[in-house]
Amino acid sequence: MTNGIPAAQPRPVLVERYIPSGLSYCAHSATYNRRILKVSKRFYSIAPKLTKIAKETLPTAKRPPKAPRTKQPSRANLPQRLDTEDVMQCTAFATADEYHLGTLCHDVVSHGYFEVVALPRDASNVLVIGTENHAKETDPGLIFFFREGAAIFWNVEDKTMKHLMQILERHEIQPYEVALVHWENEEINYRRGVGHSKLNRGEILINSDLEPDEAVLEKFAFSNALCLSVKLAIWEASLDTFVESIQYIPEMLKARKKVKLSHDDVMQKIGELFALRHRINLSSDLLITPDFYWDRENLEQLYDKTCQFLSISRRVKVMNEKLQHCMELTDMMRNHLNEKHALRLEWMIVILITIEVMFELARVLF
């Protein structure tokens, strides 16, 4: 306290993530996130040009980013999360734009993990790793590393998860900021039981009578949908950042103020929008079902059901609408700059003609 005024308290590094009512079964574990972030020493930038930043130049704390409004769907009337022996957890993270799966496989195997080769050849963009350090004895620990830059952990203990995330850092292409990675994750409960595998009211059921290879395939279908969800969450955060960077333009136009944007700045903004639009609509499986599921109807149903539960289609539609509005604004600014440039050229021509006429008059009169 100074002169009777209490000193400002420092803001906490992490806050508990908001989860809609009724989502207690897959509520974010704030304690887990704090523990993960405390151990990790990596900080990255998600600027348009994604490069790794030197650790010694970084601050010691970051405020967690704002969660996108389209991230979590409304999931009411879901069962309470029960801390029972047969309930396990599946956690998904998107950590980078892409992984080097070949070098990653050799690295994790050299650290005592083993590769699971139970997937068909047409599922070539994923690496499946097994571990004996499972969180519960009911099911073996399993990790899916997707080439698109997402890792999904099934029944893996926290210590092993942190170790694998540290190994993963050496094989990432254009990594994301670590706070954003742990903020935009997905957690869902699952258990082994009798009956067909399904996703029912926010909980995954894996048929306990399945052969190990068949169980891995069904987990792959669920993991594929979770991979799309966490990748989409990262892109949602990138779009929110972009929207914040241009939200002052309509206000300045409304107030009849001059917008100080060069032609190069506007073209850069347009390039960022097209790059994000390309990732969502062309280079990902957000709009169509992957070819892998065309002749595997039972896996396709699990994949589609999980995508529906995670509101993938709705979130993609909202993002495309936001992108369209941003494109209209940037196009308007580009047209405005082009008109200003054309008007400037017209005035230059008028001035040159005027000067030439004055010279002719001076030559005639004098």
ABEGO torsion letter per residue (X at the ends): XBGGBBBBBBBBABBBBBBBBGAAAABBBAAAAAAAAAABABBBBABABBBBBBAAABBABBBBBBBBAAABBBBBGBBBBBBBAABBBBBBBBABABBBAAAAAAAAAAAGBBBBBABBAABAABBBBBBABBABAABBBBBBBBAAGBBBBBGBBAAAAAAAAAAAAAABBGBBBAAAAAAABBBBBBBBBBEBBBBBGGBBBBBAABBAAAAAAAAAAAAAAAAAAAAAAAAAAAAAAAAAAAAAAAAAAAAGBBBBBBAAAAAAAAAAAAAAAAAAAAABAAABBBAAAAABAAAAAAAAAAAAAAGAAAAAAAAAAAAAAAAAAAAAAAAAAAAAAAAAAAAAAAAAAAAAAAAAAAAAAX
